[in-house]
Amino acid sequence: MNSKKRHGIHSPFVYEISDFLSKKKISKALKSERKGFYKNYLEDKTTISITDFGAGSKKMENKRRICDIFKNSSSRGKTANFLYKLSLFAKPQRILELGTSLGVGTFHLKKGCPTAELITIEACENTLNKAKEGLIFAGIKADFHLASFEGYIKDEIAGSFDIIYIDGHHDGNALLRYITLLLPYATPETMFIIDDIRWSKSMYDAWEKVINSVDFHVTIDFFRFGIAFQRKHQEKEHFVLR
């Protein structure tokens, strides 16, 4: 099934997600808290060297000012609201984030469920140190790991996760490899959030393979994001929602 409008959704589970995302408002309190968090980065003119293990930035060089990294952050605006709402909806006990960057996504995932244990992975030490500073300043508690995605999954990961957010590398083959490695640490209800599915042809090709995979029975295309659940007790369906 491929549904494009909320009222055409026949899956109660997917309708519930769509309805929640469309109706939930961002509180004034959250807007105020993140304004201070953002201001900290916007005023930071420090230049750091970036170690990039992924496909790289389409816009920036390897030496970058913190304020410029933040301005180009993909996790601000509607993306930030989306992550916050998904976390609020899922009420996760454990969250895994692959790709900390400056921690904007980390901030919103944690705000959506403050009681969740959040583990976030970043391969660039300079970026991770700045994220730690910013998140501690904002009162966000997370478990930070300096590692490549594959290195963390192979050497350090333990337990299962309720949300797995993959935001980095931007290579389709790598994405599929990470998902395969992560499946043993997911439950039937784990929400896989895949960022930038249209970043490149390889990313979109990988997303289409996720849609058609026997491992996932519910997939949702939100244009920028893809969401996938195993939910093998449910009929295999794909949805396109805007």
Phi, psi and omega per residue, in radians:
M1 nan 2.514 3.133
N2 -2.366 1.758 -3.055
S3 -1.894 2.370 -3.097
K4 -1.896 -0.258 -3.139
K5 -2.127 2.516 -3.030
R6 -0.981 -0.719 -3.059
H7 -1.364 -0.079 3.053
G8 -1.671 0.094 -3.101
I9 -1.469 2.183 -3.132
H10 -1.715 -0.161 3.086
S11 -1.500 2.022 3.123
P12 -1.000 -0.639 -3.132
F13 -1.115 -0.839 -3.119
V14 -1.243 -0.642 3.081
Y15 -1.057 -0.712 -3.141
E16 -1.074 -0.751 3.100
I17 -1.089 -0.874 -3.100
S18 -1.070 -0.751 -3.131
D19 -1.127 -0.732 3.128
F20 -1.099 -0.817 -3.107
L21 -1.111 -0.646 -3.085
S22 -1.345 -0.520 -3.045
K23 -1.695 -0.467 -3.057
K24 -1.230 2.258 3.136
K25 -1.738 2.669 3.068
I26 -1.482 2.166 -3.053
S27 -1.242 2.728 3.070
K28 -1.086 -0.599 -3.141
A29 -1.092 -0.790 3.131
L30 -1.152 -0.744 3.126
K31 -1.031 -0.708 3.132
S32 -1.167 -0.761 -3.131
E33 -1.102 -0.779 -3.086
R34 -1.320 -0.370 3.072
K35 -1.075 -0.761 3.101
G36 -1.161 -0.684 3.110
F37 -1.087 -0.785 3.139
Y38 -1.180 -0.712 -3.101
K39 -1.025 -0.657 3.127
N40 -0.996 -0.688 3.142
Y41 -1.416 -0.683 -3.114
L42 -1.075 -0.493 -3.115
E43 -1.638 -0.017 -3.077
D44 -1.604 1.867 -3.108
K45 -1.627 0.105 -3.138
T46 -1.030 2.418 3.063
T47 -1.782 2.310 3.087
I48 -2.196 2.749 3.042
S49 -1.588 2.325 -3.093
I50 -1.757 2.250 2.966
T51 -1.740 1.939 -3.032
D52 -1.943 2.006 -3.133
F53 -1.665 -0.010 -3.088
G54 -1.816 -2.573 -3.097
A55 -1.418 -0.080 3.111
G56 1.495 3.032 3.116
S57 -1.582 2.532 3.081
K58 -1.413 -0.229 -2.976
K59 -2.095 -0.396 -2.870
M60 -2.184 2.712 3.077
E61 -1.466 3.078 -3.105
N62 -1.325 -0.380 3.004
K63 -1.744 2.073 -2.994
R64 -2.418 2.530 3.022
R65 -1.380 2.542 3.139
I66 -1.012 -0.755 -3.122
C67 -1.067 -0.619 3.141
D68 -1.285 -0.682 3.070
I69 -1.028 -0.770 -3.114
F70 -1.137 -0.773 -3.124
K71 -1.072 -0.508 3.130
N72 -1.661 0.080 -3.113
S73 -1.073 2.331 -3.131
S74 -1.430 -0.130 -3.026
S75 -1.709 0.178 3.136
R76 -1.574 3.116 3.030
G77 1.059 -2.306 -3.085
K78 -1.068 -0.578 3.133
T79 -1.103 -0.771 3.115
A80 -1.046 -0.796 3.130
N81 -1.080 -0.697 -3.131
F82 -1.086 -0.820 3.141
L83 -1.117 -0.738 3.112
Y84 -1.045 -0.816 -3.102
K85 -1.171 -0.679 3.118
L86 -1.127 -0.694 3.108
S87 -1.177 -0.719 3.110
L88 -1.087 -0.696 3.135
F89 -1.177 -0.812 -3.008
A90 -1.325 -0.436 -3.086
K91 0.857 0.968 -3.042
P92 -1.251 2.628 2.963
Q93 -1.543 -0.606 -3.138
R94 -2.389 2.373 3.133
I95 -2.177 2.382 3.010
L96 -2.038 2.187 3.097
E97 -2.024 2.106 3.055
L98 -1.733 1.769 -3.124
G99 2.019 1.416 -3.095
T100 -1.248 -0.777 -2.955
S101 0.886 -2.235 -3.141
L102 -1.560 0.051 3.020
G103 1.560 0.282 3.134
V104 -1.172 -0.769 3.066
G105 -1.136 -0.706 3.110
T106 -0.984 -0.821 3.139
F107 -0.957 -0.844 -3.033
H108 -1.334 -0.617 3.063
L109 -1.094 -0.725 -3.130
K110 -1.243 -0.673 3.106
K111 -1.125 -0.533 3.109
G112 -1.180 -0.535 3.106
C113 -2.572 1.475 -3.058
P114 -1.035 -0.402 -3.111
T115 -1.472 -0.152 -3.080
A116 -1.237 2.549 2.931
E117 -1.420 2.156 -3.089
L118 -2.065 2.100 3.098
I119 -1.905 2.181 -3.088
T120 -2.201 2.413 -3.002
I121 -2.045 2.299 3.102
E122 -2.495 2.341 -3.074
A123 -1.548 -0.336 -3.120
C124 -1.667 2.022 -3.057
E125 -1.107 -0.721 -3.120
N126 -1.123 -0.712 3.108
T127 -1.159 -0.759 -3.117
L128 -1.096 -0.696 3.122
N129 -1.083 -0.694 3.100
K130 -1.179 -0.685 3.109
A131 -1.095 -0.745 3.105
K132 -1.011 -0.837 -3.138
E133 -1.015 -0.851 -3.090
G134 -1.133 -0.728 -3.102
L135 -1.277 -0.645 3.059
I136 -1.118 -0.723 3.076
F137 -0.998 -0.644 -3.115
A138 -1.515 0.003 3.119
G139 1.346 0.410 -3.133
I140 -1.682 2.184 3.115
K141 -1.740 2.195 3.109
A142 -2.533 2.836 3.093
D143 -1.780 1.855 -3.033
F144 -1.605 2.364 3.101
H145 -2.240 2.200 3.021
L146 -1.562 1.847 -3.068
A147 -2.963 2.768 2.921
S148 -1.257 2.761 -3.138
F149 -1.026 -0.868 -3.087
E150 -1.146 -0.670 3.119
G151 -1.072 -0.751 3.118
Y152 -1.118 -0.812 -3.081
I153 -1.112 -0.703 -3.082
K154 -1.350 -0.557 -2.966
D155 -1.944 -0.413 -2.952
E156 -2.194 -0.427 -2.994
I157 -1.089 2.557 3.089
A158 -2.687 2.600 3.086
G159 1.356 -3.103 3.137
S160 -1.938 2.828 -3.088
F161 -2.208 2.600 3.123
D162 -1.616 -0.515 3.013
I163 -2.263 2.318 2.999
I164 -2.159 1.979 -3.081
Y165 -1.889 2.040 -3.104
I166 -1.865 1.903 -3.071
D167 -2.374 1.459 -3.140
G168 2.834 2.957 3.127
H169 1.299 -0.897 3.058
H170 1.004 0.681 3.032
D171 -2.203 2.225 -3.023
G172 -1.066 -0.774 -3.137
N173 -1.117 -0.703 3.104
A174 -1.121 -0.721 3.129
L175 -1.011 -0.824 -3.136
L176 -1.128 -0.627 3.110
R177 -1.144 -0.766 3.129
Y178 -1.081 -0.773 -3.123
I179 -1.060 -0.766 3.111
T180 -1.039 -0.756 3.142
L181 -1.200 -0.504 -3.070
L182 -1.491 -0.363 -3.065
L183 -0.937 -0.671 3.105
P184 -1.135 -0.246 -3.110
Y185 -1.864 0.280 3.109
A186 -2.022 2.709 3.040
T187 -1.818 3.015 3.084
P188 -1.020 -0.396 -3.091
E189 -1.793 0.032 -3.136
T190 -1.050 2.329 3.091
M191 -1.638 1.943 3.006
F192 -1.531 2.095 3.075
I193 -1.893 2.073 -3.090
I194 -1.975 2.032 -3.081
D195 -1.489 2.692 2.993
D196 0.987 0.833 -3.116
I197 -1.183 -0.286 3.101
R198 -1.923 0.365 -3.129
W199 -1.141 -0.598 -3.135
S200 -2.706 2.946 3.105
K201 -1.085 -0.700 -3.118
S202 -1.135 -0.615 3.112
M203 -1.191 -0.739 -3.132
Y204 -1.216 -0.649 3.074
D205 -1.063 -0.708 3.112
A206 -1.128 -0.723 3.117
W207 -1.062 -0.719 3.114
E208 -1.116 -0.582 3.081
K209 -1.205 -0.612 3.053
V210 -1.108 -0.783 3.132
I211 -0.986 -0.727 -3.057
N212 -1.586 -0.031 -3.087
S213 -1.196 2.552 3.054
V214 -1.277 -0.233 -3.109
D215 -1.346 -0.411 -3.083
F216 -2.130 2.257 -3.140
H217 -1.796 -0.310 3.105
V218 -2.248 2.073 3.070
T219 -2.267 2.474 -3.106
I220 -2.294 2.228 3.110
D221 -1.747 1.979 3.070
F222 -1.802 0.419 -3.140
F223 1.320 -1.115 3.101
R224 -1.404 -0.717 -3.105
F225 -1.861 2.684 2.868
G226 -2.087 2.477 3.081
I227 -2.147 2.391 -3.112
A228 -2.384 2.427 3.070
F229 -2.215 2.550 3.051
Q230 -1.238 -1.010 3.038
R231 0.567 1.003 -3.044
K232 -1.230 -0.164 3.037
H233 -1.365 -0.170 -3.103
Q234 -1.827 2.571 3.074
E235 -1.004 2.421 -3.121
K236 -1.168 2.127 -3.101
E237 -2.532 2.610 3.045
H238 -2.166 2.443 -3.096
F239 -2.255 2.483 3.031
V240 -2.004 1.997 -3.092
L241 -2.184 2.546 -3.141
R242 -2.025 nan nan
